[in-house]
Each structure stands twice: as structure tokens, then as C-alpha cells.
């Protein structure tokens, strides 16, 4: 896990960026791989992170690791966290070994345990099937992060996105408000967990209103470079026709919608600045970058977001590392100079 000598030699060339980390359950292990590769490379400094759901888990563990050490400790912290996520899954998970060997490499959607779980969550609310409000993520997060230490120390800034159940507005929890409740609120899927109460308000997953929110990185950061780590495919070829295919695509479109809207706004402001209609001192010209693997992520259905099997998490991590290494090789020199994403082509 130690940084390579190559990475250490690059440290003098560091560039500052902001991170925008999407949510997506177990698919957040892809983001783990992205962060691991960026930390190993050594040429990138993180000014701030805006994150949602699984992205928020990665964000607070990253912040904790950097607080306690340098890149090496952050990498170890992320590895330990995701390893503990896999261990926290109840024995056998939704795809136990006997099922995998019997049915081969079929998707999780074919698991009888998964369909039993789906039936329960559609027929009963979490207030009924989980009256004690047990969330296995709580202990995993508490073991990984000392929130009092995070709140009282300096370091990378972060903004955790959650959705206010009653108002429908986005709520951002910054470093000074970091808590286990804020992280659980950001990752609270309403068909699985009871709404998280913070200060008399109730919150669900932030992905409904900001997956993730870009605006705090525009207003609160000096760096104009934002690296978006996508784990929900924007493009999925072919017309979905089965019920599971339709559910997958509806999930992807829904959890990309807020990001698409913000990208359209950024594209609009960029055109105004580049055309000279407004000056750069009036509006901030953002440089947008993205790491995504739509073809890979489109292979996995929405059910796999609930699949914390260690082998699957490592597969996603390795994919994230590979995509990031390729991205750095192509685009590192452009950071701080220009966007590496054609916003109009991808989001308009």
C-alpha cells in the first residue's frame, strides 16, 4: 500500500483540485479505487470534496486518513473501511457462496435472497421491518472516523449532501458539522432506513437533490478545477425492456438528474464568459474533469449496489484505479489550464 518512489518524486509538481463524489451503494468502491490511485500518484492535492451517500463515506474516511498522516495513511484507511463494509454484511450476504457456485456468474437479481429482501422492502417500510432502526454502517463508520477530531482540526474541507424530507431542499453538512448522523443522512435510502433526524429535521439520501452538489465547490474553493467521479452511468446503450432493465435505467437517470442540471448551468456560464458577455471577475470560470466508466458500470444492475461482497468491491476498486491512471496519463497537464470534459457534448 505504500506510495511508489515514482509518486514521491512527483510531489513537487502537485496541483490542487476539488472532488465531486457520486453516491451509489457498493459501487462506491469504484471511487475508492479512484482515490487510491490519485493518492498513490502523489501529484494531486485535494482542496475540498462535495459528496453524497457512498461518496460521503469515502470523503470522511479520506479526510480522516489525511488528518492522521499523509497519502499512505489515507490509502490504508480507505482499504480498512471497505474491508470492514464487506465484513459487516451478514453471513453469506445476498449472494452466498453456494448460490454463486450453483448459478454461476448470474447477476444478483437472480438471487432468491435478494428477491425475498425486495419483496419485504416493497411491502413494508423500514419503520415496520426494522423498528429498532439497526444500520450496520453505523459501527463501520464509527470505527473508521473520529468526528470530534475532524470537526476540531484543519484539513481538507468537505460538504456532505442530504435531502430534507419535508422541504425537499438540499442540505450540506460541512466539516464543522461532521457527525455520524450527517453521514448516515447522506446515505439514507428511504426504503431501507428510517429518516435520520438532525436538529429536529429529517433527512434522506442526498442523491435526490445533489449527486453530488457542485455549487459549494464553486463558491467556497479557490481552485477552479472540479474532478467528478461518476458511478451512475450517464449513457446506457439500448432500450430497456424487462422490468429490471427499466428499474436500472430509471435509477440511473434519477440519480444523475441533479448533476446534469448543474452541468448545464456551468456550461451556460462558461459560454457567457468565453463570449465576453460577462467578465471573469463577475462569474467564475470552472474547469471540469470527470472519471467515469459507463460501459463497465452499465454491466451492473441496481441490485449490485447492495452487494458488499469483498471480491466485487475489489473488482470495482481495481477498475477505478485503472480508469484514474489512464486519466492522469492523458490529462494531468491540463489540470489548472482547461476543462478535460466537453460539457456541452456530455450534458446538454
C-alpha positions in Angstrom: 0.0 0.0 0.0 3.0 2.3 0.3 3.3 5.1 -2.3 5.8 4.4 -5.0 9.1 6.2 -5.3 7.7 7.5 -8.6 4.8 9.0 -6.8 7.1 10.7 -4.2 9.2 12.2 -6.9 6.1 13.8 -8.5 5.2 15.5 -5.2 6.9 18.8 -6.2 4.5 19.1 -9.2 1.3 19.0 -7.2 -1.8 20.6 -8.5 -4.9 21.5 -6.5 -8.4 20.2 -7.4 -11.8 19.7 -5.8 -13.5 16.4 -5.8 -17.2 15.7 -6.5 -18.1 12.1 -5.5 -21.3 10.5 -6.5 -23.3 8.0 -4.4 -24.3 4.5 -5.4 -24.0 2.0 -2.6 -21.4 -0.7 -3.1 -20.5 0.9 -6.4 -18.7 3.5 -4.2 -15.8 1.0 -4.2 -15.1 2.3 -7.7 -14.5 5.8 -6.1 -12.2 4.1 -3.5 -10.1 2.9 -6.4 -10.0 6.4 -7.9 -8.9 8.0 -4.6 -6.4 5.2 -4.1 -4.8 5.9 -7.5 -4.8 9.7 -7.0 -3.1 9.3 -3.6 -0.6 6.9 -4.9 0.3 9.1 -7.8 1.2 12.0 -5.5 0.8 14.9 -7.9 -2.8 15.9 -6.8 -3.8 17.9 -3.7 -7.4 18.0 -2.6 -8.8 21.3 -1.6 -12.4 20.3 -0.9 -14.8 17.5 -1.5 -18.5 17.5 -2.2 -20.0 14.1 -1.7 -23.2 12.1 -1.5 -24.2 8.8 0.0 -21.3 6.3 -0.7 -19.3 9.3 -1.8 -19.8 10.8 1.7 -18.4 7.6 3.2 -15.3 7.9 1.1 -15.0 11.6 1.8 -14.9 11.4 5.6 -12.6 8.4 5.6 -10.3 10.2 3.2 -10.4 13.3 5.4 -9.6 11.2 8.5 -6.7 9.4 6.8 -5.2 12.6 5.6 -5.6 14.2 9.0 -3.7 11.3 10.7 -1.0 11.1 8.2 -0.3 11.6 4.5 -1.4 9.8 1.4 -0.2 6.4 2.7 -2.4 6.5 5.8 -5.4 7.7 3.7 -5.0 4.8 1.4 -4.8 2.4 4.3 -7.8 4.0 5.9 -9.9 3.5 2.8 -8.8 -0.1 2.4 -9.7 -0.9 6.0 -13.1 0.8 5.7 -14.2 -1.1 2.6 -12.9 -4.3 4.0 -15.0 -3.7 7.1 -18.0 -2.9 5.0 -17.7 -6.4 3.4 -17.3 -8.0 6.9 -20.3 -6.1 8.2 -22.6 -7.8 5.7 -24.5 -10.5 7.4 -23.1 -14.1 6.8 -23.5 -15.1 3.2 -24.8 -11.7 2.1 -27.4 -11.6 -0.7 -25.2 -13.8 -2.9 -23.9 -16.6 -0.7 -21.1 -18.9 -1.9 -23.5 -21.9 -2.5 -25.6 -19.7 -4.8 -22.6 -18.4 -6.7 -21.3 -21.9 -7.4 -24.8 -23.3 -8.2 -25.9 -20.5 -10.5 -22.5 -19.4 -11.9 -21.9 -15.8 -12.7 -25.6 -14.7 -12.9 -26.4 -11.2 -11.6 -27.5 -10.6 -8.1 -31.1 -10.0 -9.3 -31.4 -13.8 -9.7 -30.6 -14.4 -6.0 -33.6 -15.8 -4.1 -32.4 -13.9 -1.0 -32.3 -10.7 -3.0 -35.9 -11.2 -4.2 -37.0 -12.0 -0.7 -35.4 -8.8 0.6 -37.0 -6.8 -2.3 -40.5 -8.2 -1.5 -40.1 -7.2 2.1 -39.0 -3.7 1.4 -41.8 -3.2 -1.1 -44.5 -4.5 1.2 -43.2 -2.9 4.5 -41.5 0.3 5.4 -38.3 0.4 7.4 -40.4 1.6 10.4 -42.1 -1.8 10.2 -39.5 -4.3 9.2 -36.7 -2.5 11.1 -38.4 -0.9 14.2 -35.1 -0.8 16.1 -33.5 1.2 13.2 -30.5 -1.0 13.0 -28.0 0.2 10.4 -24.8 -1.9 10.1 -23.0 1.0 8.5 -23.1 3.0 11.8 -20.5 0.8 13.6 -18.3 0.6 10.5 -18.2 4.4 10.1 -17.7 5.0 13.8 -14.7 2.6 13.8 -13.2 4.5 10.8 -13.8 8.1 11.7 -13.3 10.2 14.8 -15.8 13.0 14.1 -14.8 15.1 17.1 -11.2 15.1 15.8 -12.4 16.0 12.3 -14.5 18.9 13.5 -11.8 20.4 15.6 -8.9 20.1 13.2 -7.8 21.7 9.9 -7.6 19.8 6.7 -9.4 19.0 3.5 -12.9 20.7 3.5 -15.9 18.6 2.7 -19.6 19.0 2.1 -22.0 16.1 2.7 -25.2 16.3 0.7 -28.6 15.2 2.2 -32.2 15.8 1.2 -34.6 17.4 3.7 -37.7 15.1 3.7 -40.2 17.8 4.5 -39.0 20.7 2.3 -37.3 18.7 -0.5 -34.3 21.1 -0.2 -30.7 20.0 -0.3 -28.8 20.3 3.0 -25.0 20.5 3.1 -23.1 19.4 6.2 -19.6 20.9 6.2 -16.6 19.9 8.3 -17.7 21.9 11.3 -21.0 19.9 11.3 -19.4 16.5 10.6 -21.1 13.7 12.6 -22.1 10.1 12.2 -25.7 11.3 11.8 -24.7 13.6 8.9 -23.0 10.7 7.0 -25.9 8.4 7.6 -28.4 11.1 6.5 -26.4 11.5 3.3 -26.7 7.7 2.7 -30.2 7.2 3.9 -32.2 5.3 1.3 -35.9 5.7 2.5 -37.0 2.2 1.5 -34.2 0.7 3.6 -33.6 3.0 6.6 -35.7 5.3 8.7 -35.1 9.0 8.1 -32.2 10.5 10.0 -33.2 13.2 12.5 -30.7 16.1 12.9 -31.8 19.2 14.8 -35.4 18.4 14.6 -35.3 17.9 10.8 -35.5 14.7 8.9 -33.2 13.6 6.0 -33.0 11.1 3.2 -30.2 10.3 0.8 -28.6 13.3 -0.8 -28.7 11.8 -4.3 -32.3 13.0 -4.8 -31.2 16.7 -4.8 -27.4 16.7 -5.3 -25.4 13.7 -6.5 -23.2 15.4 -5.7 -23.7 19.2 -5.4 -21.2 21.2 -7.4 -22.1 24.7 -6.2 -20.2 24.6 -2.8 -17.0 23.9 -4.8 -17.7 26.9 -6.9 -18.4 29.4 -4.1 -16.2 28.1 -1.4 -13.0 27.0 -3.1 -10.1 28.8 -4.7 -9.3 26.1 -7.1 -11.5 26.2 -10.3 -10.8 22.6 -11.1 -13.5 20.0 -10.2 -13.0 16.3 -10.7 -16.3 14.5 -10.8 -16.2 10.7 -10.1 -19.2 9.1 -11.7 -20.5 5.8 -10.5 -24.0 6.1 -12.1 -23.8 5.6 -15.9 -24.9 8.6 -17.9 -25.1 6.6 -21.1 -26.5 3.1 -21.3 -26.9 1.8 -24.9 -30.1 0.0 -25.9 -33.8 0.3 -25.0 -34.6 -1.2 -21.6 -37.5 -3.7 -21.9 -37.5 -6.0 -18.9 -38.8 -4.8 -15.6 -35.3 -5.0 -14.1 -33.7 -3.1 -17.0 -36.3 -0.4 -16.7 -35.7 -0.1 -13.0 -32.0 0.1 -13.5 -32.3 2.9 -16.1 -34.9 4.9 -14.0 -32.5 4.7 -11.1 -29.5 5.9 -13.1 -31.5 8.8 -14.7 -32.9 9.9 -11.4 -29.6 9.9 -9.5 -27.9 11.8 -12.4 -30.6 14.4 -12.8 -29.3 17.0 -10.3 -25.8 16.7 -11.6 -27.0 17.2 -15.2 -28.8 20.4 -14.2 -25.7 21.9 -12.5 -23.6 20.9 -15.5 -26.0 22.8 -17.8 -25.7 25.9 -15.6 -21.9 25.7 -15.7 -22.0 25.3 -19.4 -24.2 28.4 -19.7 -21.9 30.5 -17.5 -18.9 29.2 -19.5 -20.4 30.4 -22.8 -21.2 33.8 -21.3 -17.6 34.3 -20.1 -16.0 32.9 -23.3 -18.2 35.1 -25.5 -17.3 38.2 -23.4 -20.9 38.9 -22.3 -19.7 38.8 -18.7 -16.2 39.2 -17.3 -14.3 36.6 -15.4 -14.4 38.8 -12.3 -18.2 38.7 -12.4 -18.6 34.9 -12.7 -16.1 32.1 -12.0 -14.9 30.1 -15.0 -14.8 26.4 -13.8 -12.6 23.7 -15.2 -14.5 20.4 -15.2 -12.9 17.0 -15.3 -14.5 13.6 -14.9 -13.6 10.0 -14.3 -16.3 7.6 -15.4 -16.6 4.0 -16.8 -20.1 3.9 -18.2 -19.5 0.7 -20.2 -18.3 -1.1 -17.1 -20.9 0.3 -14.7 -23.7 -0.4 -17.1 -22.9 -4.1 -16.8 -24.1 -4.0 -13.2 -27.8 -3.7 -12.3 -29.1 -1.6 -9.4 -29.3 -4.7 -7.3 -25.5 -4.9 -7.3 -25.4 -1.6 -5.3 -26.5 -3.7 -2.4 -23.7 -6.3 -2.9 -20.8 -5.7 -0.5 -19.0 -9.0 -1.3 -15.3 -8.4 -1.0 -14.4 -9.8 -4.4 -16.9 -7.5 -6.1 -15.7 -4.5 -4.1 -12.1 -5.2 -5.1 -13.1 -5.6 -8.8 -14.7 -2.1 -8.7 -11.7 -0.7 -6.8 -9.3 -2.1 -9.5 -11.5 -0.6 -12.2 -11.4 2.8 -10.5 -7.6 2.6 -10.2 -7.2 1.7 -13.8 -9.5 4.5 -15.1 -7.7 7.0 -12.9 -4.2 6.0 -14.0 -5.3 6.3 -17.7 -7.0 9.7 -16.9 -3.8 11.0 -15.3 -1.7 9.9 -18.2 -4.0 11.7 -20.7 -5.0 14.8 -18.7 -2.6 15.8 -15.9 -1.0 18.6 -17.8 -4.4 20.2 -18.5 -5.4 20.5 -14.8 -5.3 24.2 -13.9 -5.4 25.2 -17.6 -8.6 23.9 -19.2 -11.5 21.5 -18.8 -11.0 18.0 -19.9 -14.7 17.4 -20.4 -16.8 18.8 -23.2 -19.7 19.8 -21.0 -22.0 20.7 -23.9 -21.5 17.3 -25.6 -21.9 15.2 -22.5 -24.5 17.1 -20.5 -26.6 19.2 -22.9 
